[in-house]
Amino acid sequence: MTEATGGIEMEEGVGGKVKKFLYVNRKAPYGTIYALESLEVVLIAAAFDQDVSLAFLDDGVYQIVKGQHTKPIDVKNFSPAYRALEGYDIEKLFVEKESMEARGLKEEDFIVPVKVIGTQEMTDLMQSQDVILSF
Amino acid sequence: MPITVAGKTVETDEEGYLANRTDWSEEIAKEMAKVDNCDLSQNHWEVINFLRQYYDEYQIAPAVRVLTKAIGKKLGPDKGNSKYLYELFPYGPAKQACKYAGLPKPTGCV
């Protein structure tokens, strides 16, 4: 019995090789379902013990911005859930510097610790992955 | 199936999770447990209250693995293990305890 599978017995070796997964988030948190769906997939897939990273580019950087007030648009503010990622052992969060700066944001504006990287580093990061899921 | 406690009826989804989290009360938790033939002890409440706090902070119900780890951190290794939690909540600690805590079903639970 392993903690990782929540007590469900799993055959040794069935999981195979650990793959590098990158979830790319490019859209604003509200108005479309992409951001929330991406987060849900990340949380569900966390059970599979893969090497997971998240990238925030373009309007996707707004997903993790502090102080989201969603009452007036009558949707749930799900941004606190990004702070739960650490408990799911997902700690590699990257923000593209150019996207962040173009929106007047700084590293301190995010609700979770992130690594800010430039476009070139982001390209390298993407090239080093086994699987990229784009939202 | 709606639940009626002390003359007040609250809505649930088809699996018995509260439709509206703000309807929750300890009495509702007890009533849900009674339906499952489960008598809520101090140990059950510890987990239920933990889940409510977790949801307040993160706006999600944790996966069982995450719950187990977090309980271990807060209440010690005697309680932060699958065996202990499954004994308390035989239908699955995340699923069953979340229901009693008035939370939605944990993300990823089928």
gemmi code that builds the backbone of each chain (N, CA, C; Angstrom):
import gemmi

chains = {
    "A": [
        ("MET", (0.849, -1.206, 0.000), (0.000, 0.000, 0.000), (0.882, 1.253, 0.000)),
        ("THR", (0.603, 2.145, -0.863), (1.418, 3.354, -0.901), (0.550, 4.574, -0.647)),
        ("GLU", (1.167, 5.554, -0.058), (0.441, 6.786, 0.229), (0.057, 7.483, -1.076)),
        ("ALA", (0.949, 7.383, -2.050), (0.751, 8.113, -3.307), (-0.532, 7.721, -4.024)),
        ("THR", (-0.931, 6.479, -3.888), (-2.131, 6.042, -4.592), (-3.345, 6.033, -3.675)),
        ("GLY", (-3.182, 6.637, -2.495), (-4.312, 6.719, -1.588), (-4.755, 5.360, -1.092)),
        ("GLY", (-3.815, 4.451, -0.959), (-4.144, 3.157, -0.377), (-4.539, 2.115, -1.397)),
        ("ILE", (-4.553, 2.490, -2.662), (-4.927, 1.513, -3.687), (-3.662, 0.746, -4.104)),
        ("GLU", (-3.783, -0.543, -4.116), (-2.626, -1.369, -4.492), (-2.332, -1.179, -5.969)),
        ("MET", (-1.043, -0.993, -6.275), (-0.678, -0.890, -7.685), (0.484, -1.808, -7.955)),
        ("GLU", (0.461, -2.407, -9.117), (1.549, -3.313, -9.458), (2.837, -2.544, -9.677)),
        ("GLU", (3.895, -3.143, -9.224), (5.216, -2.544, -9.371), (5.534, -2.333, -10.853)),
        ("GLY", (5.987, -1.151, -11.187), (6.462, -0.935, -12.555), (5.392, -0.593, -13.570)),
        ("VAL", (4.112, -0.681, -13.169), (3.027, -0.397, -14.105), (3.057, 1.069, -14.541)),
        ("GLY", (3.451, 1.929, -13.609), (3.476, 3.364, -13.890), (4.463, 3.743, -14.980)),
        ("GLY", (5.500, 2.949, -15.160), (6.490, 3.240, -16.188), (7.380, 4.409, -15.810)),
        ("LYS", (8.030, 4.937, -16.812), (9.003, 6.007, -16.611), (8.299, 7.313, -16.254)),
        ("VAL", (8.919, 8.046, -15.365), (8.386, 9.369, -15.019), (8.630, 10.308, -16.190)),
        ("LYS", (7.558, 10.969, -16.618), (7.682, 11.894, -17.746), (7.623, 13.331, -17.263)),
        ("LYS", (8.182, 14.196, -18.074), (8.134, 15.623, -17.759), (6.908, 16.241, -18.434)),
        ("PHE", (6.001, 16.733, -17.602), (4.770, 17.350, -18.093), (4.840, 18.856, -17.887)),
        ("LEU", (4.492, 19.600, -18.919), (4.401, 21.056, -18.769), (2.994, 21.510, -19.141)),
        ("TYR", (2.379, 22.209, -18.219), (1.056, 22.778, -18.481), (1.247, 24.247, -18.828)),
        ("VAL", (0.861, 24.621, -20.022), (1.058, 25.990, -20.492), (-0.262, 26.751, -20.383)),
        ("ASN", (-0.242, 27.826, -19.618), (-1.458, 28.617, -19.386), (-1.323, 29.987, -20.024)),
        ("ARG", (-2.186, 30.267, -20.984), (-2.061, 31.508, -21.756), (-3.268, 32.433, -21.656)),
        ("LYS", (-4.318, 31.976, -20.979), (-5.555, 32.772, -21.013), (-5.872, 33.391, -19.659)),
        ("ALA", (-6.617, 34.492, -19.685), (-7.052, 35.148, -18.457), (-7.894, 34.173, -17.630)),
        ("PRO", (-7.892, 34.351, -16.304), (-8.544, 33.358, -15.440), (-10.058, 33.227, -15.623)),
        ("TYR", (-10.712, 34.303, -15.982), (-12.176, 34.254, -16.093), (-12.597, 34.617, -17.512)),
        ("GLY", (-13.834, 34.326, -17.836), (-14.339, 34.622, -19.180), (-14.319, 33.385, -20.063)),
        ("THR", (-13.332, 32.545, -19.854), (-13.329, 31.230, -20.508), (-13.025, 30.201, -19.433)),
        ("ILE", (-13.220, 28.948, -19.760), (-13.057, 27.877, -18.783), (-11.615, 27.333, -18.754)),
        ("TYR", (-10.770, 27.821, -19.654), (-9.427, 27.236, -19.809), (-8.605, 27.193, -18.517)),
        ("ALA", (-8.562, 28.304, -17.795), (-7.693, 28.376, -16.613), (-8.128, 27.377, -15.546)),
        ("LEU", (-9.420, 27.363, -15.297), (-9.941, 26.453, -14.267), (-9.767, 24.988, -14.690)),
        ("GLU", (-10.015, 24.714, -15.959), (-9.859, 23.345, -16.455), (-8.404, 22.895, -16.345)),
        ("SER", (-7.512, 23.790, -16.702), (-6.088, 23.475, -16.615), (-5.718, 23.122, -15.175)),
        ("LEU", (-6.172, 23.962, -14.244), (-5.872, 23.734, -12.833), (-6.444, 22.389, -12.368)),
        ("GLU", (-7.647, 22.082, -12.798), (-8.259, 20.814, -12.387), (-7.479, 19.626, -12.945)),
        ("VAL", (-7.062, 19.729, -14.184), (-6.279, 18.641, -14.777), (-4.970, 18.465, -14.005)),
        ("VAL", (-4.346, 19.582, -13.670), (-3.093, 19.530, -12.904), (-3.316, 18.815, -11.569)),
        ("LEU", (-4.393, 19.181, -10.885), (-4.670, 18.593, -9.574), (-4.981, 17.101, -9.684)),
        ("ILE", (-5.708, 16.730, -10.716), (-6.045, 15.319, -10.899), (-4.797, 14.528, -11.285)),
        ("ALA", (-4.048, 15.076, -12.244), (-2.878, 14.354, -12.750), (-1.770, 14.263, -11.708)),
        ("ALA", (-1.845, 15.087, -10.673), (-0.822, 15.057, -9.619), (-0.743, 13.679, -8.974)),
        ("ALA", (-1.842, 12.934, -9.023), (-1.873, 11.598, -8.423), (-0.949, 10.625, -9.141)),
        ("PHE", (-0.515, 10.978, -10.360), (0.278, 10.032, -11.136), (1.786, 10.187, -10.946)),
        ("ASP", (2.163, 11.065, -10.010), (3.583, 11.199, -9.661), (4.504, 11.430, -10.849)),
        ("GLN", (4.166, 12.369, -11.699), (5.039, 12.719, -12.805), (5.813, 13.994, -12.446)),
        ("ASP", (6.718, 14.366, -13.332), (7.512, 15.575, -13.108), (6.766, 16.750, -13.745)),
        ("VAL", (6.063, 17.505, -12.919), (5.132, 18.509, -13.432), (5.663, 19.935, -13.272)),
        ("SER", (5.524, 20.712, -14.341), (5.795, 22.147, -14.274), (4.610, 22.908, -14.852)),
        ("LEU", (4.446, 24.129, -14.387), (3.397, 25.000, -14.933), (4.054, 26.247, -15.494)),
        ("ALA", (3.569, 26.684, -16.661), (4.079, 27.916, -17.246), (2.924, 28.887, -17.455)),
        ("PHE", (3.188, 30.146, -17.146), (2.173, 31.186, -17.336), (2.717, 32.207, -18.326)),
        ("LEU", (2.003, 32.360, -19.440), (2.408, 33.298, -20.485), (1.193, 34.111, -20.923)),
        ("ASP", (1.471, 35.182, -21.671), (0.407, 36.056, -22.173), (-0.551, 36.436, -21.021)),
        ("ASP", (-1.866, 36.438, -21.289), (-2.819, 36.792, -20.232), (-2.877, 35.732, -19.133)),
        ("GLY", (-2.273, 34.590, -19.367), (-2.213, 33.528, -18.359), (-1.553, 33.978, -17.066)),
        ("VAL", (-0.711, 34.993, -17.137), (-0.057, 35.482, -15.914), (-1.085, 36.041, -14.921)),
        ("TYR", (-2.227, 36.482, -15.449), (-3.273, 37.012, -14.556), (-3.889, 35.922, -13.673)),
        ("GLN", (-3.729, 34.667, -14.060), (-4.323, 33.573, -13.280), (-3.800, 33.550, -11.851)),
        ("ILE", (-2.549, 33.924, -11.685), (-1.939, 33.802, -10.357), (-1.672, 35.160, -9.711)),
        ("VAL", (-2.369, 36.171, -10.204), (-2.166, 37.500, -9.637), (-2.923, 37.609, -8.298)),
        ("LYS", (-2.333, 38.339, -7.372), (-2.951, 38.519, -6.043), (-4.222, 39.369, -6.133)),
        ("GLY", (-5.067, 39.226, -5.145), (-6.206, 40.127, -4.969), (-7.257, 40.050, -6.061)),
        ("GLN", (-7.651, 38.837, -6.437), (-8.718, 38.703, -7.438), (-10.073, 38.842, -6.744)),
        ("HIS", (-10.892, 39.756, -7.277), (-12.220, 39.949, -6.698), (-13.259, 39.601, -7.751)),
        ("THR", (-13.899, 38.464, -7.563), (-14.771, 37.960, -8.634), (-16.254, 38.127, -8.332)),
        ("LYS", (-16.568, 38.663, -7.158), (-17.981, 38.837, -6.777), (-18.802, 39.529, -7.862)),
        ("PRO", (-18.316, 40.670, -8.374), (-19.132, 41.388, -9.357), (-19.435, 40.580, -10.621)),
        ("ILE", (-18.595, 39.623, -10.969), (-18.889, 38.823, -12.174), (-19.516, 37.482, -11.801)),
        ("ASP", (-19.768, 37.316, -10.505), (-20.534, 36.162, -10.027), (-19.911, 34.808, -10.389)),
        ("VAL", (-18.600, 34.730, -10.288), (-17.940, 33.426, -10.421), (-17.024, 33.246, -9.207)),
        ("LYS", (-16.683, 31.989, -8.953), (-15.843, 31.702, -7.802), (-14.399, 32.122, -8.079)),
        ("ASN", (-13.792, 32.756, -7.095), (-12.366, 33.064, -7.171), (-11.592, 31.805, -6.795)),
        ("PHE", (-11.037, 31.133, -7.808), (-10.347, 29.873, -7.511), (-8.851, 30.053, -7.337)),
        ("SER", (-8.396, 31.331, -7.343), (-6.947, 31.536, -7.259), (-6.292, 30.990, -5.979)),
        ("PRO", (-7.012, 30.938, -4.821), (-6.348, 30.342, -3.647), (-5.887, 28.900, -3.885)),
        ("ALA", (-6.526, 28.223, -4.829), (-6.165, 26.822, -5.093), (-4.732, 26.688, -5.617)),
        ("TYR", (-4.209, 27.748, -6.249), (-2.823, 27.655, -6.722), (-1.857, 27.518, -5.547)),
        ("ARG", (-2.286, 28.053, -4.385), (-1.424, 27.936, -3.197), (-1.436, 26.512, -2.653)),
        ("ALA", (-2.433, 25.731, -3.039), (-2.499, 24.339, -2.584), (-1.567, 23.438, -3.395)),
        ("LEU", (-1.068, 23.927, -4.526), (-0.245, 23.077, -5.407), (0.976, 22.518, -4.697)),
        ("GLU", (1.513, 23.310, -3.782), (2.691, 22.873, -3.037), (2.404, 21.558, -2.306)),
        ("GLY", (1.210, 21.468, -1.727), (0.808, 20.252, -1.029), (0.655, 19.052, -1.961)),
        ("TYR", (0.518, 19.345, -3.253), (0.424, 18.285, -4.263), (1.812, 18.009, -4.870)),
        ("ASP", (2.830, 18.566, -4.239), (4.219, 18.430, -4.718), (4.435, 19.030, -6.099)),
        ("ILE", (3.679, 20.056, -6.416), (3.892, 20.786, -7.675), (4.468, 22.147, -7.313)),
        ("GLU", (5.754, 22.266, -7.512), (6.434, 23.472, -7.028), (7.189, 24.209, -8.124)),
        ("LYS", (7.092, 23.690, -9.363), (7.818, 24.351, -10.452), (6.851, 25.191, -11.270)),
        ("LEU", (6.769, 26.465, -10.909), (5.889, 27.399, -11.595), (6.743, 28.467, -12.271)),
        ("PHE", (6.531, 28.630, -13.574), (7.327, 29.583, -14.333), (6.428, 30.659, -14.941)),
        ("VAL", (6.940, 31.890, -14.895), (6.228, 33.002, -15.523), (7.156, 33.598, -16.573)),
        ("GLU", (6.616, 33.855, -17.739), (7.438, 34.474, -18.771), (7.593, 35.971, -18.474)),
        ("LYS", (8.831, 36.385, -18.408), (9.162, 37.749, -18.012), (8.489, 38.788, -18.913)),
        ("GLU", (8.564, 38.573, -20.222), (8.025, 39.551, -21.170), (6.511, 39.720, -20.985)),
        ("SER", (5.804, 38.611, -20.780), (4.352, 38.684, -20.575), (4.035, 39.440, -19.290)),
        ("MET", (4.810, 39.153, -18.262), (4.598, 39.790, -16.962), (4.815, 41.304, -17.073)),
        ("GLU", (5.930, 41.674, -17.673), (6.268, 43.097, -17.749), (5.325, 43.867, -18.655)),
        ("ALA", (4.873, 43.233, -19.726), (3.954, 43.895, -20.648), (2.642, 44.249, -19.954)),
        ("ARG", (2.344, 43.534, -18.858), (1.104, 43.797, -18.124), (1.354, 44.581, -16.842)),
        ("GLY", (2.548, 45.135, -16.728), (2.873, 45.972, -15.562), (2.932, 45.191, -14.262)),
        ("LEU", (3.227, 43.904, -14.347), (3.266, 43.082, -13.138), (4.701, 42.819, -12.703)),
        ("LYS", (4.816, 42.535, -11.398), (6.111, 42.189, -10.830), (5.998, 40.841, -10.124)),
        ("GLU", (7.151, 40.260, -9.833), (7.172, 38.951, -9.189), (6.371, 38.956, -7.881)),
        ("GLU", (6.379, 40.087, -7.168), (5.672, 40.174, -5.879), (4.160, 40.207, -6.047)),
        ("ASP", (3.700, 40.372, -7.266), (2.255, 40.453, -7.485), (1.575, 39.089, -7.547)),
        ("PHE", (2.367, 38.026, -7.462), (1.782, 36.688, -7.595), (1.500, 36.043, -6.239)),
        ("ILE", (0.455, 35.250, -6.192), (0.041, 34.617, -4.931), (0.866, 33.388, -4.576)),
        ("VAL", (1.676, 32.939, -5.518), (2.532, 31.774, -5.270), (3.969, 32.100, -5.677)),
        ("PRO", (4.926, 31.421, -5.073), (6.314, 31.633, -5.511), (6.486, 31.123, -6.942)),
        ("VAL", (7.072, 31.962, -7.802), (7.285, 31.562, -9.195), (8.717, 31.871, -9.591)),
        ("LYS", (9.131, 31.250, -10.680), (10.424, 31.601, -11.248), (10.136, 32.376, -12.530)),
        ("VAL", (10.653, 33.591, -12.590), (10.436, 34.412, -13.778), (11.570, 34.139, -14.762)),
        ("ILE", (11.202, 33.748, -15.980), (12.216, 33.434, -16.987), (11.897, 34.135, -18.306)),
        ("GLY", (12.916, 34.393, -19.086), (12.743, 35.068, -20.365), (12.255, 34.107, -21.441)),
        ("THR", (11.910, 34.682, -22.587), (11.360, 33.877, -23.689), (12.299, 32.737, -24.092)),
        ("GLN", (13.598, 33.050, -24.152), (14.557, 32.014, -24.573), (14.567, 30.841, -23.588)),
        ("GLU", (14.583, 31.163, -22.281), (14.569, 30.104, -21.261), (13.263, 29.312, -21.321)),
        ("MET", (12.175, 30.029, -21.616), (10.874, 29.366, -21.737), (10.905, 28.377, -22.907)),
        ("THR", (11.527, 28.793, -24.001), (11.664, 27.910, -25.161), (12.445, 26.657, -24.781)),
        ("ASP", (13.545, 26.861, -24.057), (14.371, 25.721, -23.621), (13.567, 24.793, -22.711)),
        ("LEU", (12.802, 25.421, -21.814), (11.988, 24.630, -20.885), (11.009, 23.752, -21.663)),
        ("MET", (10.364, 24.362, -22.661), (9.389, 23.612, -23.459), (10.063, 22.482, -24.215)),
        ("GLN", (11.277, 22.761, -24.713), (11.970, 21.730, -25.493), (12.405, 20.546, -24.634)),
        ("SER", (12.550, 20.782, -23.332), (13.023, 19.713, -22.449), (11.904, 18.802, -21.944)),
        ("GLN", (10.664, 19.089, -22.366), (9.523, 18.323, -21.838), (9.202, 17.087, -22.674)),
        ("ASP", (8.563, 16.116, -22.050), (8.039, 14.963, -22.774), (6.626, 15.246, -23.269)),
        ("VAL", (5.851, 15.939, -22.442), (4.454, 16.220, -22.785), (4.147, 17.682, -22.480)),
        ("ILE", (3.521, 18.356, -23.438), (3.085, 19.735, -23.195), (1.576, 19.811, -23.395)),
        ("LEU", (0.895, 20.313, -22.381), (-0.543, 20.505, -22.492), (-0.802, 22.000, -22.463)),
        ("SER", (-1.432, 22.489, -23.516), (-1.613, 23.914, -23.676), (-3.067, 24.314, -23.427)),
        ("PHE", (-3.253, 25.300, -22.576), (-4.605, 25.773, -22.268), (-4.722, 27.260, -22.526)),
    ],
    "B": [
        ("MET", (-30.847, 14.162, -3.046), (-31.834, 13.891, -2.000), (-31.720, 14.953, -0.902)),
        ("PRO", (-32.752, 15.745, -0.681), (-32.650, 16.815, 0.326), (-32.562, 16.220, 1.736)),
        ("ILE", (-31.910, 16.942, 2.606), (-31.788, 16.524, 4.002), (-32.583, 17.494, 4.857)),
        ("THR", (-33.348, 16.927, 5.781), (-34.105, 17.804, 6.677), (-33.585, 17.652, 8.103)),
        ("VAL", (-33.156, 18.747, 8.669), (-32.676, 18.761, 10.049), (-33.358, 19.909, 10.774)),
        ("ALA", (-33.972, 19.559, 11.895), (-34.657, 20.558, 12.731), (-35.602, 21.429, 11.911)),
        ("GLY", (-36.356, 20.790, 11.030), (-37.357, 21.510, 10.261), (-36.826, 22.277, 9.069)),
        ("LYS", (-35.488, 22.276, 8.911), (-34.909, 23.003, 7.782), (-34.425, 21.996, 6.744)),
        ("THR", (-34.824, 22.221, 5.487), (-34.445, 21.285, 4.429), (-33.357, 21.900, 3.565)),
        ("VAL", (-32.310, 21.128, 3.333), (-31.229, 21.618, 2.471), (-31.061, 20.694, 1.275)),
        ("GLU", (-30.638, 21.294, 0.168), (-30.479, 20.549, -1.081), (-29.123, 19.858, -1.160)),
        ("THR", (-29.119, 18.664, -1.744), (-27.841, 17.996, -2.025), (-27.842, 17.534, -3.477)),
        ("ASP", (-26.663, 17.155, -3.960), (-26.616, 16.572, -5.305), (-26.967, 15.091, -5.217)),
        ("GLU", (-26.902, 14.394, -6.347), (-27.381, 13.004, -6.361), (-26.520, 12.067, -5.519)),
        ("GLU", (-25.309, 12.536, -5.165), (-24.448, 11.691, -4.345), (-24.453, 12.105, -2.872)),
        ("GLY", (-25.280, 13.075, -2.548), (-25.425, 13.460, -1.144), (-24.532, 14.596, -0.684)),
        ("TYR", (-23.795, 15.199, -1.605), (-22.978, 16.360, -1.228), (-23.871, 17.599, -1.200)),
        ("LEU", (-23.610, 18.484, -0.252), (-24.436, 19.690, -0.137), (-24.380, 20.509, -1.420)),
        ("ALA", (-25.536, 20.975, -1.854), (-25.585, 21.812, -3.048), (-24.993, 23.188, -2.727)),
        ("ASN", (-25.241, 23.637, -1.514), (-24.774, 24.957, -1.120), (-23.989, 24.838, 0.195)),
        ("ARG", (-22.709, 25.125, 0.108), (-21.810, 24.904, 1.237), (-22.227, 25.691, 2.488)),
        ("THR", (-22.857, 26.832, 2.270), (-23.232, 27.672, 3.408), (-24.400, 27.091, 4.198)),
        ("ASP", (-25.031, 26.052, 3.661), (-26.112, 25.390, 4.400), (-25.584, 24.506, 5.530)),
        ("TRP", (-24.298, 24.298, 5.585), (-23.712, 23.313, 6.502), (-23.929, 23.673, 7.971)),
        ("SER", (-24.150, 22.649, 8.767), (-24.122, 22.796, 10.222), (-23.672, 21.453, 10.785)),
        ("GLU", (-23.280, 21.448, 12.049), (-22.852, 20.186, 12.666), (-23.993, 19.171, 12.646)),
        ("GLU", (-25.208, 19.661, 12.801), (-26.366, 18.767, 12.804), (-26.528, 18.077, 11.454)),
        ("ILE", (-26.259, 18.834, 10.389), (-26.364, 18.241, 9.051), (-25.307, 17.162, 8.876)),
        ("ALA", (-24.110, 17.428, 9.367), (-23.038, 16.418, 9.294), (-23.466, 15.146, 10.029)),
        ("LYS", (-24.044, 15.331, 11.213), (-24.487, 14.174, 12.006), (-25.569, 13.390, 11.280)),
        ("GLU", (-26.470, 14.124, 10.649), (-27.560, 13.474, 9.912), (-27.023, 12.673, 8.714)),
        ("MET", (-26.079, 13.259, 7.994), (-25.458, 12.552, 6.858), (-24.767, 11.279, 7.347)),
        ("ALA", (-24.087, 11.388, 8.478), (-23.361, 10.241, 9.031), (-24.341, 9.151, 9.461)),
        ("LYS", (-25.471, 9.586, 10.011), (-26.473, 8.623, 10.484), (-26.973, 7.758, 9.319)),
        ("VAL", (-27.181, 8.396, 8.191), (-27.622, 7.666, 6.998), (-26.609, 6.569, 6.625)),
        ("ASP", (-25.311, 6.863, 6.825), (-24.250, 5.888, 6.512), (-23.959, 4.947, 7.688)),
        ("ASN", (-24.778, 4.997, 8.731), (-24.539, 4.205, 9.946), (-23.190, 4.506, 10.572)),
        ("CYS", (-22.839, 5.769, 10.576), (-21.541, 6.171, 11.114), (-21.800, 7.120, 12.290)),
        ("ASP", (-21.224, 6.777, 13.447), (-21.378, 7.601, 14.635), (-20.158, 8.512, 14.738)),
        ("LEU", (-20.365, 9.809, 14.651), (-19.220, 10.717, 14.579), (-18.538, 10.893, 15.942)),
        ("SER", (-17.291, 10.491, 16.008), (-16.499, 10.627, 17.233), (-15.664, 11.905, 17.150)),
        ("GLN", (-14.952, 12.166, 18.243), (-14.034, 13.308, 18.276), (-13.020, 13.209, 17.129)),
        ("ASN", (-12.558, 11.995, 16.847), (-11.575, 11.783, 15.771), (-12.155, 12.120, 14.393)),
        ("HIS", (-13.430, 11.784, 14.196), (-14.081, 12.157, 12.936), (-14.137, 13.677, 12.797)),
        ("TRP", (-14.539, 14.327, 13.890), (-14.687, 15.789, 13.856), (-13.365, 16.483, 13.562)),
        ("GLU", (-12.296, 15.901, 14.078), (-10.980, 16.468, 13.836), (-10.710, 16.562, 12.333)),
        ("VAL", (-11.055, 15.490, 11.618), (-10.816, 15.462, 10.174), (-11.803, 16.384, 9.446)),
        ("ILE", (-13.056, 16.344, 9.865), (-14.074, 17.189, 9.238), (-13.702, 18.672, 9.378)),
        ("ASN", (-13.325, 19.047, 10.602), (-12.953, 20.448, 10.825), (-11.691, 20.827, 10.058)),
        ("PHE", (-10.786, 19.877, 9.970), (-9.574, 20.132, 9.193), (-9.933, 20.425, 7.731)),
        ("LEU", (-10.830, 19.615, 7.177), (-11.238, 19.798, 5.782), (-11.913, 21.145, 5.558)),
        ("ARG", (-12.729, 21.547, 6.526), (-13.412, 22.836, 6.385), (-12.402, 23.981, 6.366)),
        ("GLN", (-11.394, 23.865, 7.224), (-10.344, 24.890, 7.238), (-9.556, 24.884, 5.924)),
        ("TYR", (-9.266, 23.675, 5.449), (-8.504, 23.540, 4.206), (-9.263, 24.206, 3.056)),
        ("TYR", (-10.567, 23.952, 3.004), (-11.373, 24.530, 1.929), (-11.424, 26.059, 2.030)),
        ("ASP", (-11.581, 26.554, 3.257), (-11.588, 28.010, 3.449), (-10.307, 28.633, 2.912)),
        ("GLU", (-9.215, 27.935, 3.139), (-7.941, 28.502, 2.732), (-7.671, 28.355, 1.237)),
        ("TYR", (-7.997, 27.196, 0.669), (-7.581, 26.917, -0.703), (-8.726, 26.825, -1.717)),
        ("GLN", (-9.958, 26.821, -1.260), (-11.130, 26.767, -2.154), (-11.208, 25.473, -2.966)),
        ("ILE", (-10.532, 24.432, -2.503), (-10.691, 23.115, -3.124), (-10.731, 22.064, -2.020)),
        ("ALA", (-11.303, 20.932, -2.334), (-11.246, 19.796, -1.415), (-10.009, 18.987, -1.801)),
        ("PRO", (-9.154, 18.649, -0.833), (-7.889, 18.005, -1.191), (-8.062, 16.563, -1.654)),
        ("ALA", (-7.146, 16.118, -2.504), (-7.083, 14.697, -2.878), (-6.663, 13.915, -1.638)),
        ("VAL", (-6.991, 12.654, -1.610), (-6.765, 11.840, -0.415), (-5.284, 11.822, -0.007)),
        ("ARG", (-4.416, 11.761, -0.984), (-2.976, 11.743, -0.708), (-2.537, 13.029, 0.002)),
        ("VAL", (-3.100, 14.147, -0.487), (-2.754, 15.447, 0.062), (-3.346, 15.604, 1.463)),
        ("LEU", (-4.570, 15.112, 1.613), (-5.227, 15.149, 2.920), (-4.407, 14.360, 3.945)),
        ("THR", (-3.993, 13.164, 3.563), (-3.234, 12.298, 4.457), (-1.955, 13.000, 4.923)),
        ("LYS", (-1.267, 13.585, 3.976), (-0.008, 14.264, 4.293), (-0.253, 15.471, 5.208)),
        ("ALA", (-1.290, 16.246, 4.868), (-1.573, 17.454, 5.642), (-2.033, 17.123, 7.059)),
        ("ILE", (-2.811, 16.058, 7.187), (-3.250, 15.621, 8.516), (-2.034, 15.190, 9.341)),
        ("GLY", (-1.135, 14.482, 8.693), (0.093, 14.045, 9.359), (0.886, 15.216, 9.886)),
        ("LYS", (0.951, 16.248, 9.090), (1.700, 17.441, 9.473), (1.054, 18.103, 10.677)),
        ("LYS", (-0.275, 18.134, 10.673), (-0.972, 18.874, 11.722), (-1.224, 18.029, 12.968)),
        ("LEU", (-1.609, 16.761, 12.783), (-2.039, 15.960, 13.935), (-1.079, 14.818, 14.262)),
        ("GLY", (-0.007, 14.713, 13.510), (0.980, 13.678, 13.812), (0.826, 12.431, 12.958)),
        ("PRO", (1.908, 11.639, 12.885), (1.924, 10.471, 12.005), (0.926, 9.373, 12.386)),
        ("ASP", (0.514, 9.319, 13.669), (-0.484, 8.312, 14.074), (-1.776, 8.512, 13.297)),
        ("LYS", (-2.049, 9.770, 12.934), (-3.308, 10.086, 12.257), (-3.116, 10.359, 10.777)),
        ("GLY", (-1.919, 10.712, 10.394), (-1.662, 11.020, 8.988), (-1.280, 9.802, 8.189)),
        ("ASN", (-2.086, 8.766, 8.268), (-1.823, 7.581, 7.430), (-3.139, 6.996, 6.932)),
        ("SER", (-3.058, 6.298, 5.820), (-4.262, 5.799, 5.144), (-5.073, 4.876, 6.047)),
        ("LYS", (-4.389, 4.031, 6.817), (-5.088, 3.036, 7.632), (-6.022, 3.744, 8.624)),
        ("TYR", (-5.458, 4.701, 9.350), (-6.237, 5.435, 10.343), (-7.434, 6.127, 9.696)),
        ("LEU", (-7.177, 6.801, 8.564), (-8.248, 7.577, 7.925), (-9.315, 6.686, 7.297)),
        ("TYR", (-8.895, 5.561, 6.741), (-9.877, 4.630, 6.165), (-10.706, 3.942, 7.235)),
        ("GLU", (-10.116, 3.759, 8.434), (-10.904, 3.185, 9.525), (-12.000, 4.157, 9.961)),
        ("LEU", (-11.644, 5.430, 10.006), (-12.642, 6.444, 10.368), (-13.701, 6.595, 9.278)),
        ("PHE", (-13.226, 6.627, 8.025), (-14.127, 6.891, 6.890), (-13.976, 5.774, 5.858)),
        ("PRO", (-14.661, 4.654, 6.092), (-14.470, 3.494, 5.216), (-14.854, 3.724, 3.754)),
        ("TYR", (-15.697, 4.704, 3.477), (-16.047, 4.983, 2.079), (-14.971, 5.807, 1.379)),
        ("GLY", (-13.874, 6.025, 2.037), (-12.806, 6.861, 1.472), (-12.738, 8.156, 2.231)),
        ("PRO", (-11.598, 8.458, 2.853), (-11.504, 9.623, 3.729), (-11.840, 10.930, 3.026)),
        ("ALA", (-11.340, 11.105, 1.798), (-11.603, 12.386, 1.150), (-13.087, 12.485, 0.788)),
        ("LYS", (-13.582, 11.434, 0.150), (-14.966, 11.434, -0.308), (-15.973, 11.599, 0.835)),
        ("GLN", (-15.872, 10.682, 1.806), (-16.871, 10.640, 2.871), (-16.739, 11.828, 3.826)),
        ("ALA", (-15.517, 12.140, 4.214), (-15.318, 13.240, 5.152), (-15.677, 14.580, 4.511)),
        ("CYS", (-15.383, 14.713, 3.219), (-15.752, 15.951, 2.522), (-17.258, 16.134, 2.493)),
        ("LYS", (-17.959, 15.028, 2.338), (-19.417, 15.098, 2.307), (-19.942, 15.618, 3.646)),
        ("TYR", (-19.453, 15.020, 4.735), (-19.894, 15.453, 6.067), (-19.472, 16.897, 6.353)),
        ("ALA", (-18.368, 17.306, 5.744), (-17.873, 18.663, 5.977), (-18.599, 19.688, 5.098)),
        ("GLY", (-19.504, 19.197, 4.244), (-20.272, 20.115, 3.405), (-19.518, 20.615, 2.186)),
        ("LEU", (-18.391, 19.962, 1.871), (-17.595, 20.396, 0.717), (-18.049, 19.662, -0.533)),
        ("PRO", (-17.669, 20.193, -1.698), (-17.935, 19.430, -2.920), (-17.045, 18.195, -2.952)),
        ("LYS", (-17.350, 17.276, -3.841), (-16.537, 16.075, -3.962), (-15.131, 16.480, -4.403)),
        ("PRO", (-14.102, 15.865, -3.813), (-12.740, 16.280, -4.181), (-12.495, 16.164, -5.679)),
        ("THR", (-11.745, 17.100, -6.212), (-11.381, 17.087, -7.624), (-10.638, 15.796, -7.919)),
        ("GLY", (-11.080, 15.084, -8.937), (-10.388, 13.866, -9.318), (-11.002, 12.621, -8.729)),
        ("CYS", (-11.984, 12.785, -7.853), (-12.680, 11.629, -7.313), (-13.806, 11.239, -8.263)),
        ("VAL", (-13.850, 9.980, -8.655), (-14.938, 9.591, -9.565), (-16.066, 8.876, -8.820)),
    ],
}
model = gemmi.Model(1)
for chain_id, residues in chains.items():
    chain = gemmi.Chain(chain_id)
    for i, (resn, *xyz) in enumerate(residues, 1):
        res = gemmi.Residue()
        res.name, res.seqid = resn, gemmi.SeqId(i, " ")
        for name, pos in zip(("N", "CA", "C"), xyz):
            atom = gemmi.Atom()
            atom.name, atom.element = name, gemmi.Element(name[0])
            atom.pos, atom.b_iso = gemmi.Position(*pos), 0.0
            res.add_atom(atom)
        chain.add_residue(res)
    model.add_chain(chain)
structure = gemmi.Structure()
structure.add_model(model)
structure.setup_entities()
